[in-house]
Amino acid sequence: MDTEDATAPVLAEEIAAYDGRDEEDGRLRPGAGRLEFRRTRDVLRRLLPPAPARILDVGGGSGVHAQ
């Protein structure tokens, strides 16, 4: 039985290549990336429910903001 969905979107090669380099955490730590990191954390802290809470992260990112 074939489990692949023929209608499922295909990840573009350039996105898969970037993701494969695993650079997202490092991009958000130095220089201007720190502003993006802190701003995202600020927005998440204001919008997400307080702990303890269950959050489903379906973004598939590196998890740098999940700490």
Biopython code that builds the backbone (N, CA, C, O; Angstrom):
import numpy as np
from Bio.PDB.StructureBuilder import StructureBuilder

atoms = [
    (1, "MET", "N", (0.845, -1.184, 0.000)),
    (1, "MET", "CA", (0.000, 0.000, 0.000)),
    (1, "MET", "C", (0.880, 1.232, 0.000)),
    (1, "MET", "O", (1.774, 1.351, 0.837)),
    (2, "ASP", "N", (0.642, 2.151, -0.924)),
    (2, "ASP", "CA", (1.424, 3.380, -1.042)),
    (2, "ASP", "C", (0.908, 4.411, -0.042)),
    (2, "ASP", "O", (-0.267, 4.776, -0.077)),
    (3, "THR", "N", (1.792, 4.884, 0.857)),
    (3, "THR", "CA", (1.366, 5.842, 1.879)),
    (3, "THR", "C", (1.616, 7.286, 1.477)),
    (3, "THR", "O", (1.206, 8.190, 2.204)),
    (4, "GLU", "N", (2.275, 7.541, 0.347)),
    (4, "GLU", "CA", (2.516, 8.901, -0.100)),
    (4, "GLU", "C", (1.259, 9.499, -0.687)),
    (4, "GLU", "O", (0.528, 8.842, -1.427)),
    (5, "ASP", "N", (1.015, 10.757, -0.348)),
    (5, "ASP", "CA", (-0.135, 11.477, -0.878)),
    (5, "ASP", "C", (0.318, 12.248, -2.107)),
    (5, "ASP", "O", (1.160, 13.140, -2.005)),
    (6, "ALA", "N", (-0.220, 11.920, -3.244)),
    (6, "ALA", "CA", (0.179, 12.559, -4.500)),
    (6, "ALA", "C", (-0.184, 14.031, -4.532)),
    (6, "ALA", "O", (0.367, 14.782, -5.337)),
    (7, "THR", "N", (-1.102, 14.461, -3.670)),
    (7, "THR", "CA", (-1.505, 15.865, -3.647)),
    (7, "THR", "C", (-0.741, 16.684, -2.612)),
    (7, "THR", "O", (-0.919, 17.899, -2.534)),
    (8, "ALA", "N", (0.101, 16.039, -1.821)),
    (8, "ALA", "CA", (0.868, 16.748, -0.800)),
    (8, "ALA", "C", (1.869, 17.694, -1.450)),
    (8, "ALA", "O", (2.478, 17.355, -2.465)),
    (9, "PRO", "N", (2.045, 18.895, -0.863)),
    (9, "PRO", "CA", (3.010, 19.833, -1.436)),
    (9, "PRO", "C", (4.434, 19.295, -1.322)),
    (9, "PRO", "O", (4.762, 18.570, -0.383)),
    (10, "VAL", "N", (5.254, 19.650, -2.266)),
    (10, "VAL", "CA", (6.653, 19.228, -2.274)),
    (10, "VAL", "C", (7.507, 20.391, -1.784)),
    (10, "VAL", "O", (7.316, 21.532, -2.206)),
    (11, "LEU", "N", (8.438, 20.100, -0.901)),
    (11, "LEU", "CA", (9.332, 21.118, -0.380)),
    (11, "LEU", "C", (10.329, 21.526, -1.461)),
    (11, "LEU", "O", (11.002, 20.678, -2.046)),
    (12, "ALA", "N", (10.419, 22.827, -1.720)),
    (12, "ALA", "CA", (11.337, 23.320, -2.742)),
    (12, "ALA", "C", (12.768, 22.941, -2.383)),
    (12, "ALA", "O", (13.137, 22.931, -1.209)),
    (13, "GLU", "N", (13.565, 22.633, -3.387)),
    (13, "GLU", "CA", (14.952, 22.190, -3.168)),
    (13, "GLU", "C", (15.763, 23.191, -2.361)),
    (13, "GLU", "O", (16.537, 22.799, -1.487)),
    (14, "GLU", "N", (15.595, 24.494, -2.645)),
    (14, "GLU", "CA", (16.391, 25.499, -1.933)),
    (14, "GLU", "C", (15.997, 25.583, -0.456)),
    (14, "GLU", "O", (16.840, 25.872, 0.393)),
    (15, "ILE", "N", (14.737, 25.334, -0.148)),
    (15, "ILE", "CA", (14.304, 25.326, 1.249)),
    (15, "ILE", "C", (14.868, 24.096, 1.951)),
    (15, "ILE", "O", (15.373, 24.193, 3.069)),
    (16, "ALA", "N", (14.784, 22.960, 1.308)),
    (16, "ALA", "CA", (15.335, 21.731, 1.882)),
    (16, "ALA", "C", (16.837, 21.851, 2.089)),
    (16, "ALA", "O", (17.359, 21.366, 3.093)),
    (17, "ALA", "N", (17.545, 22.494, 1.154)),
    (17, "ALA", "CA", (18.994, 22.669, 1.274)),
    (17, "ALA", "C", (19.331, 23.569, 2.458)),
    (17, "ALA", "O", (20.249, 23.271, 3.222)),
    (18, "TYR", "N", (18.585, 24.680, 2.616)),
    (18, "TYR", "CA", (18.824, 25.589, 3.747)),
    (18, "TYR", "C", (18.557, 24.869, 5.056)),
    (18, "TYR", "O", (19.352, 24.952, 5.993)),
    (19, "ASP", "N", (17.443, 24.166, 5.117)),
    (19, "ASP", "CA", (17.088, 23.434, 6.322)),
    (19, "ASP", "C", (18.143, 22.385, 6.660)),
    (19, "ASP", "O", (18.447, 22.159, 7.832)),
    (20, "GLY", "N", (18.694, 21.754, 5.646)),
    (20, "GLY", "CA", (19.710, 20.726, 5.848)),
    (20, "GLY", "C", (21.020, 21.254, 6.405)),
    (20, "GLY", "O", (21.788, 20.509, 7.014)),
    (21, "ARG", "N", (21.275, 22.539, 6.196)),
    (21, "ARG", "CA", (22.513, 23.140, 6.732)),
    (21, "ARG", "C", (22.411, 23.435, 8.221)),
    (21, "ARG", "O", (23.426, 23.676, 8.875)),
    (22, "ASP", "N", (21.177, 23.418, 8.774)),
    (22, "ASP", "CA", (20.953, 23.605, 10.213)),
    (22, "ASP", "C", (21.591, 24.891, 10.726)),
    (22, "ASP", "O", (22.305, 24.872, 11.729)),
    (23, "GLU", "N", (21.341, 26.005, 10.047)),
    (23, "GLU", "CA", (21.951, 27.291, 10.400)),
    (23, "GLU", "C", (20.996, 28.247, 11.108)),
    (23, "GLU", "O", (21.416, 29.330, 11.515)),
    (24, "GLU", "N", (19.742, 27.885, 11.265)),
    (24, "GLU", "CA", (18.761, 28.828, 11.791)),
    (24, "GLU", "C", (19.092, 29.271, 13.214)),
    (24, "GLU", "O", (19.004, 30.462, 13.514)),
    (25, "ASP", "N", (19.469, 28.351, 14.093)),
    (25, "ASP", "CA", (19.827, 28.749, 15.459)),
    (25, "ASP", "C", (20.954, 29.772, 15.450)),
    (25, "ASP", "O", (20.871, 30.794, 16.131)),
    (26, "GLY", "N", (21.993, 29.507, 14.694)),
    (26, "GLY", "CA", (23.133, 30.411, 14.633)),
    (26, "GLY", "C", (22.806, 31.746, 14.008)),
    (26, "GLY", "O", (23.413, 32.757, 14.361)),
    (27, "ARG", "N", (21.860, 31.775, 13.086)),
    (27, "ARG", "CA", (21.469, 33.017, 12.434)),
    (27, "ARG", "C", (20.777, 33.957, 13.413)),
    (27, "ARG", "O", (20.868, 35.176, 13.271)),
    (28, "LEU", "N", (20.091, 33.405, 14.400)),
    (28, "LEU", "CA", (19.319, 34.226, 15.326)),
    (28, "LEU", "C", (20.100, 34.653, 16.561)),
    (28, "LEU", "O", (19.553, 35.364, 17.404)),
    (29, "ARG", "N", (21.315, 34.261, 16.696)),
    (29, "ARG", "CA", (22.094, 34.595, 17.906)),
    (29, "ARG", "C", (22.980, 35.834, 17.751)),
    (29, "ARG", "O", (22.953, 36.687, 18.638)),
    (30, "PRO", "N", (23.760, 35.982, 16.680)),
    (30, "PRO", "CA", (24.651, 37.139, 16.592)),
    (30, "PRO", "C", (24.021, 38.320, 15.845)),
    (30, "PRO", "O", (23.037, 38.155, 15.124)),
    (31, "GLY", "N", (24.593, 39.494, 16.022)),
    (31, "GLY", "CA", (24.254, 40.669, 15.235)),
    (31, "GLY", "C", (22.771, 40.984, 15.184)),
    (31, "GLY", "O", (22.072, 40.898, 16.194)),
    (32, "ALA", "N", (22.294, 41.349, 13.997)),
    (32, "ALA", "CA", (20.901, 41.757, 13.807)),
    (32, "ALA", "C", (19.931, 40.623, 14.095)),
    (32, "ALA", "O", (18.767, 40.881, 14.403)),
    (33, "GLY", "N", (20.374, 39.380, 14.003)),
    (33, "GLY", "CA", (19.510, 38.246, 14.303)),
    (33, "GLY", "C", (19.009, 38.254, 15.730)),
    (33, "GLY", "O", (17.939, 37.719, 16.017)),
    (34, "ARG", "N", (19.780, 38.864, 16.638)),
    (34, "ARG", "CA", (19.359, 38.943, 18.049)),
    (34, "ARG", "C", (18.069, 39.729, 18.194)),
    (34, "ARG", "O", (17.215, 39.384, 19.011)),
    (35, "LEU", "N", (17.923, 40.800, 17.392)),
    (35, "LEU", "CA", (16.698, 41.603, 17.457)),
    (35, "LEU", "C", (15.492, 40.758, 17.040)),
    (35, "LEU", "O", (14.460, 40.780, 17.709)),
    (36, "GLU", "N", (15.617, 40.018, 15.945)),
    (36, "GLU", "CA", (14.529, 39.146, 15.495)),
    (36, "GLU", "C", (14.206, 38.102, 16.569)),
    (36, "GLU", "O", (13.039, 37.843, 16.863)),
    (37, "PHE", "N", (15.249, 37.510, 17.148)),
    (37, "PHE", "CA", (15.074, 36.490, 18.181)),
    (37, "PHE", "C", (14.317, 37.064, 19.377)),
    (37, "PHE", "O", (13.337, 36.479, 19.837)),
    (38, "ARG", "N", (14.776, 38.209, 19.877)),
    (38, "ARG", "CA", (14.147, 38.811, 21.057)),
    (38, "ARG", "C", (12.728, 39.282, 20.772)),
    (38, "ARG", "O", (11.840, 39.127, 21.610)),
    (39, "ARG", "N", (12.515, 39.850, 19.608)),
    (39, "ARG", "CA", (11.179, 40.323, 19.245)),
    (39, "ARG", "C", (10.205, 39.144, 19.140)),
    (39, "ARG", "O", (9.076, 39.224, 19.626)),
    (40, "THR", "N", (10.635, 38.074, 18.520)),
    (40, "THR", "CA", (9.779, 36.894, 18.400)),
    (40, "THR", "C", (9.453, 36.332, 19.771)),
    (40, "THR", "O", (8.306, 35.981, 20.046)),
    (41, "ARG", "N", (10.461, 36.246, 20.636)),
    (41, "ARG", "CA", (10.222, 35.744, 21.995)),
    (41, "ARG", "C", (9.241, 36.639, 22.741)),
    (41, "ARG", "O", (8.373, 36.142, 23.459)),
    (42, "ASP", "N", (9.371, 37.959, 22.578)),
    (42, "ASP", "CA", (8.472, 38.907, 23.229)),
    (42, "ASP", "C", (7.031, 38.695, 22.767)),
    (42, "ASP", "O", (6.112, 38.651, 23.585)),
    (43, "VAL", "N", (6.843, 38.565, 21.471)),
    (43, "VAL", "CA", (5.499, 38.354, 20.926)),
    (43, "VAL", "C", (4.924, 37.036, 21.433)),
    (43, "VAL", "O", (3.763, 36.981, 21.839)),
    (44, "LEU", "N", (5.724, 35.980, 21.412)),
    (44, "LEU", "CA", (5.247, 34.681, 21.893)),
    (44, "LEU", "C", (4.856, 34.731, 23.364)),
    (44, "LEU", "O", (3.836, 34.164, 23.755)),
    (45, "ARG", "N", (5.653, 35.399, 24.174)),
    (45, "ARG", "CA", (5.351, 35.489, 25.615)),
    (45, "ARG", "C", (4.041, 36.223, 25.869)),
    (45, "ARG", "O", (3.310, 35.887, 26.800)),
    (46, "ARG", "N", (3.742, 37.223, 25.047)),
    (46, "ARG", "CA", (2.498, 37.973, 25.222)),
    (46, "ARG", "C", (1.273, 37.230, 24.698)),
    (46, "ARG", "O", (0.179, 37.402, 25.236)),
    (47, "LEU", "N", (1.430, 36.418, 23.672)),
    (47, "LEU", "CA", (0.281, 35.794, 23.031)),
    (47, "LEU", "C", (-0.022, 34.372, 23.485)),
    (47, "LEU", "O", (-1.174, 33.941, 23.431)),
    (48, "LEU", "N", (0.989, 33.642, 23.928)),
    (48, "LEU", "CA", (0.773, 32.251, 24.333)),
    (48, "LEU", "C", (0.241, 32.178, 25.757)),
    (48, "LEU", "O", (0.492, 33.081, 26.556)),
    (49, "PRO", "N", (-0.486, 31.123, 26.083)),
    (49, "PRO", "CA", (-0.996, 30.973, 27.452)),
    (49, "PRO", "C", (0.154, 30.733, 28.426)),
    (49, "PRO", "O", (1.213, 30.236, 28.043)),
    (50, "PRO", "N", (-0.069, 31.092, 29.695)),
    (50, "PRO", "CA", (0.987, 30.889, 30.695)),
    (50, "PRO", "C", (1.229, 29.407, 30.976)),
    (50, "PRO", "O", (0.369, 28.560, 30.732)),
    (51, "ALA", "N", (2.415, 29.121, 31.491)),
    (51, "ALA", "CA", (2.765, 27.746, 31.863)),
    (51, "ALA", "C", (1.952, 27.334, 33.080)),
    (51, "ALA", "O", (1.615, 28.191, 33.897)),
    (52, "PRO", "N", (1.627, 26.075, 33.232)),
    (52, "PRO", "CA", (1.892, 25.004, 32.284)),
    (52, "PRO", "C", (0.854, 25.034, 31.165)),
    (52, "PRO", "O", (-0.340, 25.203, 31.413)),
    (53, "ALA", "N", (1.308, 24.873, 29.979)),
    (53, "ALA", "CA", (0.419, 24.866, 28.816)),
    (53, "ALA", "C", (0.962, 23.879, 27.798)),
    (53, "ALA", "O", (2.149, 23.552, 27.800)),
    (54, "ARG", "N", (0.095, 23.420, 26.945)),
    (54, "ARG", "CA", (0.513, 22.545, 25.853)),
    (54, "ARG", "C", (0.425, 23.336, 24.559)),
    (54, "ARG", "O", (-0.619, 23.900, 24.232)),
    (55, "ILE", "N", (1.519, 23.370, 23.837)),
    (55, "ILE", "CA", (1.598, 24.098, 22.581)),
    (55, "ILE", "C", (2.032, 23.122, 21.496)),
    (55, "ILE", "O", (3.013, 22.397, 21.662)),
    (56, "LEU", "N", (1.313, 23.107, 20.408)),
    (56, "LEU", "CA", (1.677, 22.272, 19.277)),
    (56, "LEU", "C", (2.454, 23.126, 18.286)),
    (56, "LEU", "O", (1.895, 24.044, 17.685)),
    (57, "ASP", "N", (3.717, 22.837, 18.115)),
    (57, "ASP", "CA", (4.580, 23.559, 17.181)),
    (57, "ASP", "C", (4.617, 22.785, 15.875)),
    (57, "ASP", "O", (5.275, 21.749, 15.785)),
    (58, "VAL", "N", (3.922, 23.277, 14.868)),
    (58, "VAL", "CA", (3.872, 22.597, 13.593)),
    (58, "VAL", "C", (4.741, 23.310, 12.543)),
    (58, "VAL", "O", (4.673, 22.996, 11.355)),
    (59, "GLY", "N", (5.542, 24.255, 12.989)),
    (59, "GLY", "CA", (6.365, 25.024, 12.079)),
    (59, "GLY", "C", (7.529, 24.230, 11.512)),
    (59, "GLY", "O", (8.018, 24.535, 10.424)),
    (60, "GLY", "N", (7.971, 23.230, 12.228)),
    (60, "GLY", "CA", (9.060, 22.397, 11.739)),
    (60, "GLY", "C", (10.400, 23.098, 11.752)),
    (60, "GLY", "O", (11.315, 22.681, 11.042)),
    (61, "GLY", "N", (10.541, 24.145, 12.532)),
    (61, "GLY", "CA", (11.814, 24.865, 12.585)),
    (61, "GLY", "C", (12.801, 24.194, 13.504)),
    (61, "GLY", "O", (12.621, 23.042, 13.899)),
    (62, "SER", "N", (13.844, 24.922, 13.841)),
    (62, "SER", "CA", (14.936, 24.364, 14.630)),
    (62, "SER", "C", (14.595, 24.260, 16.106)),
    (62, "SER", "O", (15.273, 23.543, 16.843)),
    (63, "GLY", "N", (13.562, 24.958, 16.553)),
    (63, "GLY", "CA", (13.179, 24.910, 17.957)),
    (63, "GLY", "C", (13.859, 25.947, 18.816)),
    (63, "GLY", "O", (13.740, 25.900, 20.041)),
    (64, "VAL", "N", (14.569, 26.880, 18.215)),
    (64, "VAL", "CA", (15.310, 27.874, 18.976)),
    (64, "VAL", "C", (14.395, 28.709, 19.883)),
    (64, "VAL", "O", (14.838, 29.170, 20.935)),
    (65, "HIS", "N", (13.131, 28.912, 19.496)),
    (65, "HIS", "CA", (12.206, 29.693, 20.303)),
    (65, "HIS", "C", (11.440, 28.844, 21.309)),
    (65, "HIS", "O", (10.669, 29.389, 22.099)),
    (66, "ALA", "N", (11.624, 27.563, 21.305)),
    (66, "ALA", "CA", (10.849, 26.668, 22.167)),
    (66, "ALA", "C", (11.428, 26.505, 23.561)),
    (66, "ALA", "O", (10.907, 25.710, 24.342)),
    (67, "GLN", "N", (12.449, 27.203, 23.889)),
    (67, "GLN", "CA", (13.098, 27.039, 25.186)),
    (67, "GLN", "C", (12.262, 27.607, 26.306)),
    (67, "GLN", "O", (12.666, 27.551, 27.467)),
]
sb = StructureBuilder()
sb.init_structure("model")
sb.init_model(0)
sb.init_chain("A")
sb.init_seg("    ")
for serial, (resi, resn, name, xyz) in enumerate(atoms, 1):
    if name == "N":
        sb.init_residue(resn, " ", resi, " ")
    sb.init_atom(name, np.array(xyz, "f"), 0.0, 1.0, " ", f" {name:<3s}", serial, name[0])
structure = sb.get_structure()
